[in-house]
Amino acid sequence: MYIPKTLIEDISSLKVYLDENETTYTTEQQEEAWLVSFSYQHSSHQILIALGDEATVPLGISPIVIIAVSYTH
């Protein structure tokens, strides 16, 4: 997924959750965005992307931006 650099300058503070479990990811710097990739088995999942240093998802939502995606394949 692409995340504009205007939303997050320091990609190291990004947290990715797959079905409420933090998961590992890779990033690739683009000119105006970050390309964020992670692996999962094809089925129905809840994916949360937490932007910011105070990422405490899913236990409590801090004043950060959360991108929630539900994907079924």
N, C-alpha and C positions, 0 to 999 in steps of 0.2 A: 504494500500500500504506500502511496506517496503522501507525505506530510509536508506542507509548505514550511520553509524556514521562518516565515513570519509568525508561525504558531509556536515553534520551539527552536531556539538557537543552539542550546546545549543538548545534543541528542543523548548524552549519557544519563540524563535524568528521566528518560522515557521508561515506562514500565508497560509490559504487555501481559494481559491475563487471558487465559483460555479456559473457559468454564470455571472461573473464579480461582484458578491456580496460576501463579506467575510463571511465565514461560520464557525461554531464551529466544533471542532474535538476532538478526544481523542487519547492519545498516550500510547503505552506500550513499555517499554524498553526491548530489546532483547540483546543478547551478543554482536553482531556486527552491529545492526541496530535498527531503531525505527519502530514500527508498528503504522501507522497512519490510523485512521478510521473516517468516517463521513457518514451521511445518505443523501440520495437523492431519488427522485421518478425515476423509470425506464423510461427513454426516452433519447433523445439526449441532452448532456450537454457539456459545456466547463469547464474544471477543470484546475486551475492554482495552483501550489504549489510554494510559494516564500520562498527561504531559505536565512536567514540573517536578521540582525538588521535593514537594510535600506529598508525593503520591502514596496514599494509604488505602488504595482500593483492594479488595472489596469490603474491608471491615468498616471503614468510615470514609465518607467523601469529604476531602479537604477542598479549599477554594482553588481547584485546578480544573482544567478542561478535560472532559472525558469523551472519548469517541466510542460509542457502543454500536457494535455490528452483530447482526444475527445472520448467519450464512447457512443455508441448507443446500446440499448437493446430492 
